Amino acid sequence: MNSVPDAAQLRADLAALPVLDRKVVGGLTILLISEPGNVRNREWLAERFVQLAVVAHGFGEASSSDAAVATIESYAKERMGELVGRSLAVFVRVAEDLKAAQAGPPYGLDEAFTKVKDYVGEIDLEPPAGD
């Protein structure tokens, strides 16, 4: 990505995605905002993508049935490249939005998470709990 994505186009592109994909994009973007040092860490991105896909598909964390594993493997193979790219686009767009709003009060994670929801829509996204 060489430029900041257009806000309206990004919203439209994301609105066209199925809810499952938007959950993964929103969740991954929130994780990227929480841990920006991992933006270029492909292994971290892949691990988080799979974790989010497991939750978005409604499988429990301990789910290891052959059907669940096959579903997640297939989903990751088919969707990971595109959805990680879209997550990075939202990450960059939100950073630009917050940078443009710097004239106001200091903005934190809550404002960033709200911006993410503004792009991916109202889906069940909660900020990650502190470790």
C-alpha positions as CSV (number, residue, x, y, z in Angstrom):
1,M,0.0,0.0,0.0
2,N,1.6,3.2,-1.2
3,S,-1.1,5.7,-0.1
4,V,-3.8,6.3,2.5
5,P,-7.0,4.6,1.3
6,D,-10.0,6.9,0.6
7,A,-12.4,6.8,3.6
8,A,-15.6,6.5,1.6
9,Q,-14.2,3.9,-0.7
10,L,-12.8,1.8,2.2
11,R,-16.2,1.9,3.9
12,A,-18.0,0.8,0.7
13,D,-15.5,-2.0,0.1
14,L,-15.8,-3.3,3.6
15,A,-19.6,-3.0,3.6
16,A,-19.6,-5.4,0.6
17,L,-17.9,-8.1,2.7
18,P,-19.8,-10.8,4.5
19,V,-20.2,-10.2,8.3
20,L,-17.7,-13.0,9.1
21,D,-15.0,-11.3,7.0
22,R,-15.8,-7.9,8.6
23,K,-15.4,-9.4,12.1
24,V,-12.0,-10.8,11.2
25,V,-10.9,-7.5,9.6
26,G,-12.2,-5.4,12.5
27,G,-10.6,-7.7,15.1
28,L,-7.3,-7.9,13.3
29,T,-7.2,-4.1,12.9
30,I,-7.9,-3.6,16.7
31,L,-5.1,-6.0,17.5
32,L,-2.8,-4.1,15.1
33,I,-3.7,-0.8,16.8
34,S,-3.0,-2.5,20.2
35,E,0.3,-3.9,19.0
36,P,1.6,-1.7,16.1
37,G,5.1,-3.2,16.4
38,N,3.7,-6.4,14.7
39,V,2.4,-4.7,11.6
40,R,5.2,-6.3,9.5
41,N,5.4,-9.5,11.4
42,R,3.9,-12.1,9.0
43,E,3.9,-14.9,11.5
44,W,2.1,-12.8,14.2
45,L,-0.4,-11.7,11.6
46,A,-1.1,-15.2,10.5
47,E,-1.5,-16.5,14.0
48,R,-3.9,-13.7,15.0
49,F,-5.8,-14.2,11.8
50,V,-6.4,-17.8,12.6
51,Q,-7.3,-17.0,16.2
52,L,-9.9,-14.5,15.0
53,A,-11.2,-16.8,12.4
54,V,-11.8,-19.5,15.0
55,V,-13.8,-17.1,17.1
56,A,-15.7,-15.5,14.2
57,H,-16.7,-19.0,13.0
58,G,-18.1,-19.7,16.5
59,F,-15.7,-22.4,17.4
60,G,-14.4,-22.6,21.0
61,E,-10.7,-22.1,21.6
62,A,-10.3,-25.7,22.4
63,S,-12.1,-26.9,19.3
64,S,-9.9,-29.3,17.4
65,S,-12.5,-31.5,15.6
66,D,-11.4,-32.4,12.1
67,A,-14.3,-30.4,10.7
68,A,-13.4,-27.3,12.6
69,V,-9.8,-27.5,11.6
70,A,-10.7,-28.1,8.0
71,T,-13.0,-25.1,8.0
72,I,-10.4,-22.8,9.5
73,E,-7.7,-24.1,7.2
74,S,-9.8,-23.5,4.1
75,Y,-11.0,-20.1,5.3
76,A,-7.4,-19.0,6.0
77,K,-6.2,-20.3,2.6
78,E,-8.9,-18.6,0.7
79,R,-9.3,-15.3,2.7
80,M,-6.2,-14.5,4.7
81,G,-4.2,-12.6,2.0
82,E,-7.1,-10.3,1.2
83,L,-8.4,-9.8,4.7
84,V,-4.9,-9.0,6.2
85,G,-4.5,-6.5,3.4
86,R,-7.9,-4.9,4.2
87,S,-7.0,-4.9,7.9
88,L,-3.8,-3.0,7.1
89,A,-5.8,-0.5,5.0
90,V,-8.1,0.2,7.9
91,F,-5.2,0.5,10.3
92,V,-3.6,3.1,8.0
93,R,-6.9,5.0,7.5
94,V,-7.6,5.1,11.2
95,A,-4.1,6.4,11.9
96,E,-4.6,9.1,9.3
97,D,-8.0,10.0,10.7
98,L,-6.6,10.3,14.3
99,K,-3.6,12.3,13.0
100,A,-6.0,14.7,11.2
101,A,-8.0,15.1,14.5
102,Q,-4.8,16.1,16.5
103,A,-6.1,19.6,16.9
104,G,-8.5,18.3,19.5
105,P,-7.9,16.4,22.7
106,P,-5.4,13.6,22.8
107,Y,-6.9,10.4,21.3
108,G,-6.4,6.9,22.7
109,L,-7.3,3.4,22.0
110,D,-11.0,3.9,22.7
111,E,-11.2,6.5,19.9
112,A,-9.2,4.3,17.6
113,F,-11.5,1.3,18.3
114,T,-14.5,3.6,17.6
115,K,-13.0,4.6,14.3
116,V,-12.4,0.9,13.4
117,K,-16.1,0.2,14.0
118,D,-16.9,3.2,11.8
119,Y,-15.2,1.5,8.9
120,V,-16.2,-2.1,9.4
121,G,-19.7,-1.4,10.7
122,E,-21.5,-2.4,13.9
123,I,-20.4,-5.9,14.5
124,D,-19.5,-7.6,17.7
125,L,-16.1,-6.1,18.3
126,E,-14.7,-5.6,21.7
127,P,-11.2,-4.2,22.5
128,P,-8.8,-6.9,23.6
129,A,-8.7,-7.4,27.3
130,G,-5.5,-6.5,29.1
131,D,-3.1,-9.4,29.6
